[in-house]
Amino acid sequence: MVERLVAIDGEPALGISLSLALDIEPGVNQMSQRNIVFQTHVPLSTPEEALNAAVDKLMRIAERQSAKIEIIRLKRMIDDAEKSFVRSRDDMQDLLQRSQQGWDSASRRGEWSEERMPPVEKQAIANHRTSMLKYSDYVKMQRKRVEELEQVVNAVHSSPDSHPSHADS
């Protein structure tokens, strides 16, 4: 195979390629995932610092595109978790209502309260509350991640120091 020599202003050029998977989801067939590829050329005599700057620029562009895809995925997951929270809350309310109705229809003495519920029902209520807390915490965590990614997407001029993924470097 004969490769074509690329030149910039008559000088031999160095090719740079960057490939990034956009749809990284567990359990998703890698063949159906989207990828983005960037290719550019720089003069062979380009100093290492300028090469690194070019690669960093491509990485920021690629990370922005990846962030856009990740935001869509996270918003879908947040929506699912919010629906699960509502379902768990509604199930818990139904259980409390049925328990109180059972108490009243059995003409038991005293006022109905959660403390007077049978242990199995108390445990079911505790499980719903635990689930609701987990869903709520999960939604908060994912919303924070969406905010971080939106900063990446909305960054007009980003330097390596201002980019969230490079903050700890």
N, C-alpha and C positions, 0 to 999 in steps of 0.2 A: 504494500500500500504506500503510495506516495503522498506525503502530506504537503500541503501548500504552505509556504512560508508567508506569514503575515508580517507586514511592515507598516510602521507609522512614520510618516515623513521620511521614508527611505531607510529607516533604521529597523532592524529585526525587532519583532514584538514578542512579548510574553503573554500567553493566554491565561486568563483567570476564569474559572467556572465555579459557581456556588449552587448547590442543590439543597433544597429544604423541603421536607415533607410537611404539608399543611394540615392534613387531617390525621392527626395522631390520636387514635382512640383505641383503647383496649378492645379486643374482640372483633375489630374491623379488618376485613381482608385487605392486606397491603396493596393488592392489585387495584382496588377501588379507591385508594387514597389519592388525593391530589398532591402534586409536587409543583414547586416553582423553581426554575433554573435561571440563573443570571450568568451571562458570559460577557467578558470584555477583554480588551487587549491594552497593554501598556508597553511603552518602549523598553527594550531589554535593559537599557542602562538606568532605568528608574531606580532611585535609591530605595532601600528597604523600608524606610519610614513612609515614603509615598505609597509603596505597595501595601503596607499595612493599613494606611489611611483608605486606600481604594477598597480593600477587603472589608474594613470596618464599615464603610459606607454601604456596601452591598449587604452586609449583615443587618444593618439597621433597616434597610428597605425590606429585606426578607422577614425580619422579626415583626415589622409592622403588618405585613400581609398575613403572617401566621397569627398575630394578635387578633386581626379582624375575624378570622375563622374561629379562633378560640372563644371570642366573645359570643358568637352565635351559639356555639356548643354549650357554653356556660349558662347563657340565658335560657336555653332549652332545659338544662338540668335544674336551674332555679325554679322554673315554672313547674316542673315535675315535683320538686320537693315541696313547693307551696301547695300544690294540689294534695299531696300526701298529708301535709300538716292539716289541711281543712278536713280531709277524710277522717283522720285520727281524732280531731277535735269533735267532729259530728258524731262519730261512733261513741266517743266517751260521753257526750251529752245524751245520746240515746240510752246508753247503759245506765247512766244516773237516773234518767227519767223512768226507765223500766223498773229500776230498783225501788224508786220511791212509790211508783204505782203498785208494785207488788206488796210493799210495806202497808200501804193504805188499804188495799183490797183484802189483805189478811187480817185487818183490824188489829194490828199489833199495838201494844201500849207505847205511849210516848211519841215524841217527834222523830221523824225519820232524819238521819244524818249519815254522812259518808262513814263516820266512825262505827256506826251500827250495821253497816253492810256486811254480808258474809265475806269471809276471807278470799274466796275465789273472785268475787266482784271487786273487792279492794285491790287485789293484785292486778286485775284487768285495767282498772282506773290508773294505777301506778304505771303500768306498761304504756298506756296511752300518753300519760304525761311525759314519760321518758322519751317516747318517740317524738312527741311534739317539740320537746327541748332540743333533741338531736336535729330535727328538720330545721328549726329556727336557727340554731348555731351554724348549720351547714349553709343555709341561705345567706346569713351574714358574711360568712367566710367567702363564699363565691361572689357575692356582690362586691366585696372589697377587691377581689381578684379582677373582676370586670372593670372596676374603676382604674386599677393599675394598668390594665391592658388598654383602656380607652386613652390613657395618657400617652402610651406608646403610639397609638393610632393617630391621635390628634397633635402629636409633636410636629411643629412646623420646622424648626431648626433644632436638631438634636446633636449635641456634642457627646462624646463618650462619657463625660462626667455627669451629664444630665439624664442619661438613659437609665430607667429603673433597673434593667438587668445588669448594668455595669456599676451600680451604686456602691457595691461592696468591694469592687476591684481595687 
